[in-house]
Amino acid sequence: MLFVINKEKLCAYLISVLTVVVLFCVTNIIKDNSNDDSIPTSSDTFNNTIANTIND
């Protein structure tokens, strides 16, 4: 069986795989460096915070 390797298709495939790997790495780095002082914006969390403040 003869395998024909098209250089252009191989380069395009490698670039696409490399792009996906880089994007996963960047998102992982961003997630690890995220600010832990963020304010939760969920309405349930906000309502529970108000209820706890009123009850205290």
C-alpha positions in Angstrom: 0.0 0.0 0.0 1.4 3.4 -1.0 1.0 6.4 1.3 1.1 9.8 -0.3 1.9 12.6 2.1 0.8 16.0 1.0 3.0 18.6 2.6 0.5 21.4 2.5 -2.2 19.3 4.2 0.2 18.0 6.8 1.3 21.6 7.6 -2.3 22.8 7.9 -3.1 19.9 10.2 -0.1 20.5 12.4 -0.9 24.2 12.6 -4.6 23.5 13.6 -3.5 21.0 16.3 -0.9 23.4 17.6 -3.5 26.2 17.7 -5.9 24.1 19.8 -3.1 23.1 22.2 -2.0 26.8 22.6 -5.6 27.9 23.3 -6.0 25.2 26.0 -2.8 26.3 27.6 -3.7 30.0 27.6 -7.1 29.3 29.1 -5.5 27.2 31.8 -3.0 30.0 32.6 -5.8 32.6 32.7 -7.9 30.4 34.9 -5.0 29.9 37.4 -4.2 33.7 37.4 -7.8 34.8 37.9 -8.5 37.3 40.6 -10.0 35.6 43.7 -11.5 38.9 44.9 -14.3 38.7 42.4 -17.8 39.5 43.4 -20.5 36.8 42.9 -23.3 38.2 40.8 -25.9 35.4 41.2 -29.2 36.7 42.4 -29.5 33.8 44.9 -26.2 34.6 46.5 -27.1 38.3 46.6 -30.5 37.6 48.2 -29.0 35.2 50.7 -26.4 37.9 51.6 -29.2 40.4 52.2 -31.2 38.0 54.3 -28.2 37.1 56.4 -27.4 40.8 56.9 -31.0 41.6 58.0 -31.1 38.6 60.3 -27.8 39.6 62.0 
